[in-house]
Amino acid sequence: MNNKISNPKTEVPPGIKMNDKDYLNCLLTCLKDMTKNYTIAMTEASNESLYKSYNSTFQELIKLQRKAFELAFKKGWYSLEKAETNKIDEKLNMLSKEYQDLNID
């Protein structure tokens, strides 16, 4: 059974020169890193005005990241794995147990 979810790959020229796939992967990696860093910046903002400024930029970054991901997926350069229900249930049970073990009241 094939668990991959993907689109047909758009071919790119081989070789060491960067191609559209390379550029898009670099962009996506950069956007992922930026959103992670903005998350940290927002939690450590020294005042509400700064937080709002960071949050505004963060919202734009996650929109761009989503668009870049959707384009990569559409071009067949990014694939997903279809999770089996029992694996999802196992993970949920594991996380639930870990949460309970924290004894958070």
MODELLER restraints for C-alpha pairs under 7 A, 6 or more apart:
rsr = mdl.restraints
at = mdl.atoms
rsr.add(forms.Gaussian(group=physical.xy_distance, feature=features.Distance(at['CA:3:A'], at['CA:81:A']), mean=5.45, stdev=0.5))
rsr.add(forms.Gaussian(group=physical.xy_distance, feature=features.Distance(at['CA:3:A'], at['CA:82:A']), mean=4.84, stdev=0.5))
rsr.add(forms.Gaussian(group=physical.xy_distance, feature=features.Distance(at['CA:4:A'], at['CA:79:A']), mean=6.57, stdev=0.5))
rsr.add(forms.Gaussian(group=physical.xy_distance, feature=features.Distance(at['CA:4:A'], at['CA:80:A']), mean=5.71, stdev=0.5))
rsr.add(forms.Gaussian(group=physical.xy_distance, feature=features.Distance(at['CA:4:A'], at['CA:81:A']), mean=4.61, stdev=0.5))
rsr.add(forms.Gaussian(group=physical.xy_distance, feature=features.Distance(at['CA:4:A'], at['CA:82:A']), mean=5.91, stdev=0.5))
rsr.add(forms.Gaussian(group=physical.xy_distance, feature=features.Distance(at['CA:5:A'], at['CA:79:A']), mean=5.67, stdev=0.5))
rsr.add(forms.Gaussian(group=physical.xy_distance, feature=features.Distance(at['CA:5:A'], at['CA:80:A']), mean=4.99, stdev=0.5))
rsr.add(forms.Gaussian(group=physical.xy_distance, feature=features.Distance(at['CA:5:A'], at['CA:81:A']), mean=5.89, stdev=0.5))
rsr.add(forms.Gaussian(group=physical.xy_distance, feature=features.Distance(at['CA:5:A'], at['CA:82:A']), mean=6.47, stdev=0.5))
rsr.add(forms.Gaussian(group=physical.xy_distance, feature=features.Distance(at['CA:6:A'], at['CA:73:A']), mean=6.82, stdev=0.5))
rsr.add(forms.Gaussian(group=physical.xy_distance, feature=features.Distance(at['CA:6:A'], at['CA:76:A']), mean=5.92, stdev=0.5))
rsr.add(forms.Gaussian(group=physical.xy_distance, feature=features.Distance(at['CA:6:A'], at['CA:78:A']), mean=6.94, stdev=0.5))
rsr.add(forms.Gaussian(group=physical.xy_distance, feature=features.Distance(at['CA:6:A'], at['CA:79:A']), mean=4.68, stdev=0.5))
rsr.add(forms.Gaussian(group=physical.xy_distance, feature=features.Distance(at['CA:6:A'], at['CA:80:A']), mean=6.47, stdev=0.5))
rsr.add(forms.Gaussian(group=physical.xy_distance, feature=features.Distance(at['CA:7:A'], at['CA:73:A']), mean=6.75, stdev=0.5))
rsr.add(forms.Gaussian(group=physical.xy_distance, feature=features.Distance(at['CA:7:A'], at['CA:74:A']), mean=6.07, stdev=0.5))
rsr.add(forms.Gaussian(group=physical.xy_distance, feature=features.Distance(at['CA:7:A'], at['CA:75:A']), mean=6.65, stdev=0.5))
rsr.add(forms.Gaussian(group=physical.xy_distance, feature=features.Distance(at['CA:7:A'], at['CA:76:A']), mean=4.46, stdev=0.5))
rsr.add(forms.Gaussian(group=physical.xy_distance, feature=features.Distance(at['CA:8:A'], at['CA:75:A']), mean=6.91, stdev=0.5))
rsr.add(forms.Gaussian(group=physical.xy_distance, feature=features.Distance(at['CA:8:A'], at['CA:76:A']), mean=5.04, stdev=0.5))
rsr.add(forms.Gaussian(group=physical.xy_distance, feature=features.Distance(at['CA:9:A'], at['CA:75:A']), mean=5.61, stdev=0.5))
rsr.add(forms.Gaussian(group=physical.xy_distance, feature=features.Distance(at['CA:9:A'], at['CA:76:A']), mean=3.97, stdev=0.5))
rsr.add(forms.Gaussian(group=physical.xy_distance, feature=features.Distance(at['CA:9:A'], at['CA:77:A']), mean=6.02, stdev=0.5))
rsr.add(forms.Gaussian(group=physical.xy_distance, feature=features.Distance(at['CA:10:A'], at['CA:75:A']), mean=5.26, stdev=0.5))
rsr.add(forms.Gaussian(group=physical.xy_distance, feature=features.Distance(at['CA:10:A'], at['CA:76:A']), mean=6.19, stdev=0.5))
rsr.add(forms.Gaussian(group=physical.xy_distance, feature=features.Distance(at['CA:12:A'], at['CA:19:A']), mean=6.45, stdev=0.5))
rsr.add(forms.Gaussian(group=physical.xy_distance, feature=features.Distance(at['CA:13:A'], at['CA:19:A']), mean=6.80, stdev=0.5))
rsr.add(forms.Gaussian(group=physical.xy_distance, feature=features.Distance(at['CA:24:A'], at['CA:68:A']), mean=6.95, stdev=0.5))
rsr.add(forms.Gaussian(group=physical.xy_distance, feature=features.Distance(at['CA:28:A'], at['CA:65:A']), mean=6.19, stdev=0.5))
rsr.add(forms.Gaussian(group=physical.xy_distance, feature=features.Distance(at['CA:28:A'], at['CA:68:A']), mean=6.01, stdev=0.5))
rsr.add(forms.Gaussian(group=physical.xy_distance, feature=features.Distance(at['CA:28:A'], at['CA:69:A']), mean=6.81, stdev=0.5))
rsr.add(forms.Gaussian(group=physical.xy_distance, feature=features.Distance(at['CA:31:A'], at['CA:61:A']), mean=6.64, stdev=0.5))
rsr.add(forms.Gaussian(group=physical.xy_distance, feature=features.Distance(at['CA:31:A'], at['CA:65:A']), mean=5.62, stdev=0.5))
rsr.add(forms.Gaussian(group=physical.xy_distance, feature=features.Distance(at['CA:32:A'], at['CA:65:A']), mean=6.78, stdev=0.5))
rsr.add(forms.Gaussian(group=physical.xy_distance, feature=features.Distance(at['CA:35:A'], at['CA:58:A']), mean=6.24, stdev=0.5))
rsr.add(forms.Gaussian(group=physical.xy_distance, feature=features.Distance(at['CA:35:A'], at['CA:61:A']), mean=6.38, stdev=0.5))
rsr.add(forms.Gaussian(group=physical.xy_distance, feature=features.Distance(at['CA:35:A'], at['CA:62:A']), mean=6.63, stdev=0.5))
rsr.add(forms.Gaussian(group=physical.xy_distance, feature=features.Distance(at['CA:38:A'], at['CA:54:A']), mean=6.66, stdev=0.5))
rsr.add(forms.Gaussian(group=physical.xy_distance, feature=features.Distance(at['CA:38:A'], at['CA:58:A']), mean=6.08, stdev=0.5))
rsr.add(forms.Gaussian(group=physical.xy_distance, feature=features.Distance(at['CA:42:A'], at['CA:51:A']), mean=5.30, stdev=0.5))
rsr.add(forms.Gaussian(group=physical.xy_distance, feature=features.Distance(at['CA:42:A'], at['CA:54:A']), mean=5.94, stdev=0.5))
rsr.add(forms.Gaussian(group=physical.xy_distance, feature=features.Distance(at['CA:42:A'], at['CA:55:A']), mean=6.58, stdev=0.5))
rsr.add(forms.Gaussian(group=physical.xy_distance, feature=features.Distance(at['CA:45:A'], at['CA:51:A']), mean=5.30, stdev=0.5))
rsr.add(forms.Gaussian(group=physical.xy_distance, feature=features.Distance(at['CA:72:A'], at['CA:78:A']), mean=5.58, stdev=0.5))
rsr.add(forms.Gaussian(group=physical.xy_distance, feature=features.Distance(at['CA:73:A'], at['CA:79:A']), mean=6.37, stdev=0.5))
